[in-house]
Amino acid sequence: MDKIPQKLIESLMELGLLESEAKIYIALAIMDNAEVKELINLLGLSKPNTYEGLRMLEEKGLVVLINTRPMAYQVTPPDIGLEMLLKTHLDAKKEAQKLFSTMDKEKFVEKSRETLLHVFGEKSIDFKIKDMFDSATKSVFMISSPQYIKYIEILTEKKLKLDITIFSEGKDTEEALKKFFMDKEGNFQIISEENIANIHSSKITGPQELKEYKEALSMFEYKNMMVLMIDDSEIMYVMPFSQDSLSAITTKNKSLITLMKLGLKDITHQLSKN
């Protein structure tokens, strides 16, 4: 069956099905029920792969055997089947979290050590940002481009001290922040990218430094940048570089956070004066 969308197959594989299982499930979802020989002819799968795929789908509760001679199966409708697959993943997540939290690290390494920095790639940054906002209980400090404003909605029901700086040229960003901050404690400001770019230029003393400074700025992609500090206990820095994939670092190291806080206060002070 060449007409099955490849993206649909890949989506089911992301939910834990093998490719053959995904194809069988989709075919049955289209037909509602079918004999095994129909599926073999329709999908071009081998007989062993088809029977094994049906066995695994039946084990997951996604298909039901409705006849034995000839063997025929009926599908669990996709609106139910997808929920079942998702629940399997969520249950596995809870169990894994529980086991990770109780695992004795000393059984694996002689000496447990604190990781100074954690690195996050493009696919995991989104989840880490949401996790940090979800875990905030006291305060949020943030300097970022408008693309990260969407995460602020997570804070709607929380009473936190907020200090948020967004660099943008658009009025829509300012209006969105004003609306959000109406009943919130804290500060916010909108500043231009030019102000950020020139924040250190006054300290440049010679033409060579100016040249190097401009070369460095040319590599920056401010739409990617974000600095996020939660409860003065964790900081995330999303790199503002022009590159194909985003990367970020986080730390919970108290000494590093103290030093970074001082630097961030200096930056926001200079920005507020410009």
N, C-alpha and C positions, 0 to 999 in steps of 0.2 A: 504494500500500500504506500505509494509514493506521495500521496496527497496529505499525509499526516504532517502537520507543521513541526519542523525540527525544534523550534523553540519550546513547543509543548512537551516534546519528548525530554528535552534538557531540563525543563522545569520539574517534571516528575522525577528525573534522576537526581536533581538537587534535593528532593524530598525523600530520597533514599531508595528509589527503585532502580533496578538494573535496566539497561536499554531495552532488552527483550521484554521484560516485565512491563515497562512503560508502553511499548508498542501494543502488547496484548491488551492492556487495560484500556487504552484509547480506542482500539478496535471494538472491544466489547461495549464501551461507552457509546459508541456510534450505533452499534447494532442492538444493544440491550442484552441480547443473549446469542450464543452461537455454539455450534458443534466444534470440537477440536480440529477436525479435518478442514472445516471452513477457515479457521484461523491460520492453519498451516499454509493453505493455498493463498489466502489473502495477504499474509505478511511475508511469506517466503522464508520463514524461519524453519530450522530443522525440527523434526519430531521431538527429539530429546529436549531441546531448548524450550519448545512450546509447552511440553508437559511439565518441565521443571518450573517454568515461569508461572504457569497456572497453579502449581502446587504452592509456590511462594506467595502468590497473590491471595490464594485461599487462606493460607496461614495468617496473612495480614488482615483478613476480613474484607478484602476488596472485591473478591468474586465468590460466588456460591455455586457449587455443583448442583445442577437441577435435573440431570439425567445421566444414567450410567451406560446405557446401550441405545444409541451411541452416546459417548460422553459429551455433555453440553454444559456450558456455564452461563450464569447471569451475572451482570456487573452490579456492584454497589454504586449507586448514582454518584457522579463526581462531587456534588456539593457536600455529600456525606463522606465520601472516600478521601477527599482532600483534607477535611477536618481530622479524620482518623490518622492520616499520615503526619499532619502537623502536631497532633497530640503526642504521637510517638516520639517526635523530635523534642518537644517541650518536656516530656517525662524524662527522656534521656538526659536533657540539659540539667534538670533538677537533681537527678541522681549523680551526675558527674560533678556538679557544684558541691554537693554534700560530701562526696568522696575526696575531692580536692581539698576541702576545708579541714577534713579530719586526717589527711595523709601525713604521716610522720616523715618529714624530709630527711631526718637524720639516718633513716634506714637506707637512704640512697646515696647520701654524701656524708663525709666525715664531719664537715663543719658547714652549717647553714650561713649564707652570706646575703647581705642586703644588696639588691640591684640598684645601682645609682641612677641609671636611665633606662626607660623602656622605649623601644622604637615601634612605631605603628606605621603600616603601609596604607595605601589608598583605600583598600577594601575594609580595613578595620578602624580607620579614623572616625567614620560616622558613628559606629557603635560606641567607641570610647568617649566621644563628646556627649552622647546621650547618657551614658553611664555616669559621667562626671556631674552633669546637670541633675540627674535623678538622685545622686547621693548628697547633693548640697543641702546643708541644714542651717548654715549661718550666713555665709556671704558668697558673692560671685564677683570676681574682677575679670573684665574682658576687654581686650582691644582687638578689633577684627574688621574685616570687610563685610559688606551687606549680606554676602551669601550664607553667613552663619547666623543671621538673625532668626531664622526659622526655629532654631533650637531654643530660643528664649521662651517660646510658648510652653515649654516643659515647666517653667518656673511660675506659671500663672497662679497656681493654687498654693504657692509657698510664700511665707513671710521671711524674706531675706534682705540683707543689706547688699545693695547692688551698686557697682561702679562700672559703667559700660561706656566705652568709646568706640564709635563706628566711623571709619573714614569712607566718605561717599560724597558725590556731587549732586545726588538726587534729592528732591523734596519729599518723594514718597517714603524714603527711608526715615527722614526726620519725623514725618507725620505718624508713621507706624510706631516709632519709639515713643513719641509723646503720648500716644494712645495707651501704649503698654505701661508707661511709667506714671500714669495719672494717680494711681493709688498705691504706688510702691515707694519704699524708703530707699534713698540713695541718690546717685548722680548719673547723668548721662550727657554725652556731648557728641556732636557731629563735626568732624574736621575733614579737610580736603587731603587728597593724596599728596598734593604739592607740599603741604605743611609737614607731612611725615617725611617726604623726600629731603626737605631742607632742614630737618631738625638738628642735624649735626654739621651742616655746612658752615655755620658761623665759627666753628672751632678749627676749620681748615686754615693752615698757615702758609701754604705755598702751592705753586702750579702743579707740582708732581702729585701732591696729596689730592688736589682737586681732580686731576685726571684719574687717579686710582679710585676716588670716590664715585665719579661719574660712571666708570666702568663697572663698579660693583652695583650701582643703582640700575644699570641696564639689564642686569640679570634678575632683578626683582619682578615679581608678579604679585602685586598687592592684593589682588582678588583672592589669592590663596592663603593669605596670612591670618593667623589668629593666635593670640595669647590668652589663655584661660586659666584662672586660679580659683579653686574651690575651697572655701573654709580655711584659707591660709595653710592648707595641708597637702595640696597637690597642684602642680602646674603642668599645663600642656602648651607646647609651642608648635604650631603648624608652619612649616617653612614657606617663606614668601618667594619661592624661586620659580622661574620659568622652566618647567620640566614636564615630561609626559605623565608622570605619576606623583601624587602628593606623598609627603612623608611628615611624620610628627614625632616629637619626643616628649615624654612625661617624666616627672620625678616626684617622689614623696620625701626626698632627703631634706631634713630640716635646715641644714646649713645652706644648701643650694637655694632653697625657697627663700630664706632670709635675705641672701645676697640678691636674688632676682627681684624680690619685692622692693628693695631699695632702688634698683635700676628702673623698675616699672613706675615707681612714684616720681622719679626724676623725669621720665619720658612724658607722663601724663601732665606733670606740672608745666613742662615746656610747651606741650601741645595746647594747653588751656590759655597760654599767654599769646600764642600766634593767632 
